[in-house]
Amino acid sequence: MTDGRPLGADEAPFIAAVRSGDPARFALLTERHRRELQVHCYRCSRTTRTPRT
């Protein structure tokens, strides 16, 4: 589950960088949601195997 924090002023520069295509900033911004996303994907696919892209 996420920590429920609203986006703050300190995250605004990260969001701007993500929108401009900065993958490192995207990773930093989204890391707090990783577990929740993994659980969601598991529920959809019923597997923990990493999907091929």
N, C-alpha and C positions, 0 to 999 in steps of 0.2 A: 504494500500500500504506500502511496506517496505521503509525504509529510504534511500536505495540505497548505503549504505556505503560498500566499499569493505572489505573483511576480512583483518583485521590488525594483526600485530604481537601480540597485546594484546589478540586476540582471539585464537591464535595458541595453547596455553595450554588447552583452553576449548575444542577445536576440538580433541586434543589428548586424553583428558579425556572421551569425548563422544565416541570416537572410541574404548576405552577400556571398555565401558559399564557403565559409570557413569550417572545415570538418572537425578540427580540434575543438573549437568553441561549441560546436553542436554536441560533441561527445561530453564535454563538461556540463553543458546545460541539461542534457537528458539523462545523465548517469543516475540521478535520484529516482528515475522512473523505470530503470532497467528491470528490476525484479517483477514489478507489476506487469510489464509488457511480456516478459518471459512466461509468466503464469497464464496470461491471456492467450498467448500463442500455443501453449501446451493444451489449454482447454479446447482450442479450435482444432488442433491437429492430433491430440492424444499421443504425442511423442516428444521426447526430449532431444531427439537427434537434431543436429543443426541442419537446416534446409540448405539445399544447393541453390545458388542464384545463377 
